[in-house]
Amino acid sequence: MGTTTDAERRGWTQNPEAVKQDILTVALSEFAENGFSGARVDTIASRTQTSKRMIYYYFGDKLGLYTRALEAAYLKVREGEAQLDLDHLAPQDALARLVSFTFDHHRANPDFIRMVMIENIHKAKHLIASQVIRDLNVAAIDKLTEICRRGQDAGVFREALDPVALHWQISAASFFNVSNRPTFSAIFGDELFEDIGQQTIRRQTVAAILSIACKPETNFPEHE
């Protein structure tokens, strides 16, 4: 590894967090596009305001950079959930808003979906090694557990509701909408992935999850 230049040292000192965030943003895109093996640190460095030397300084090695990029991808969705302010809503409305957010987030962040697909190909070995990701996802289940508890206390949610299974069901529809778009479009066309089609699927996804969670006599909220 070569000698660090004075200009690089000044950049680190002036705003190291911004430099690291820039690196992670580009790294996420590169890993999502090419996987862990296919991604190149040289390419990541060429797309940032930094150098390969600086990347190794901050993240240690390629695996360290990949892990941090994966953690950043999960952090983004969990931070978005935390900002939804669900506690003041009726449980049906809170669940509807959470489902809508998940659908919208996944649609707007295909790199996150690709990173998860890559991890599944590798049997989640990098994800398993990350305490950060485990902690983030525990918090996500805790939030959904609280919504379920409130709905059950109010008599509107089924008693046998499993928050982990519900999380799986929310993720499944939202994930498939992005992960299988290329093959689905190739077979059936792009109509469902145009704005009108996506709005319809979003509404139906919210309604489907509410039908799983709510007792049959419960009125569903209108949610756009």
Steps between C-alpha positions, in 0.01 A plus 500: 500500500649838397571809704206725587522845343458830686190579292336172604577561866340845480187349342467245778544762768258753354196272469578133553136398552399650166790320333397167652136553401604578143705182490214290639249643253719412204601164649136400546433569133810310387438195719131493407591505131788251504481302824779463751736312270437711191520843665835681482632738764688684222166568330346623824795733560474639147136598561565681829692808611759276661756228434534125542747572779242703689235229457728246663586751771134533598365150433800268532448286192245412232300277735487776760370742238240252375377433853469870580313560173260216581447643849437846353234355269314343792547812712327711237180297504495475880556876535212560261275280712605687814387829345146381425362615839258209532428509873218755478318312223231237541663155457339439160626838376846439647528164325372645172757780515781255575404278207476799266840626613661160444352470152613853408847462653576178317374640171719810541811308615570214259864485616375390843302220338799389294725497809250276680484273196880476497503412869248224437723359227782492758265346761511824703853434626594869510169604652530234771839644599355850551372579848386837364252343259370257762434789740331708230262221410415423862383861525283454190325198650457684830315779317271256323445307823378820667258570214366146527462528877306826469275348235431196713431713808254704293328182383564563130798265434494122510631350824733249332689767304876436469702823447790315336268325255326830432837665432578218256169554320550877474854449370402227255264710289714813515819309418357297212372820342863604444701179494293329229417800287742409215369145454136592564520787250667280240214250522196721566604852399568819700145617568497400868822695557369827362371751755133404476581130528728560798236706679252215456742236626593722795134536604440128458812416702382720788152343483645147493715557809210659686280201413763273655527710816143615560201309626241444223256758636760778516468797264820564306633855474520670164871547436665655197 
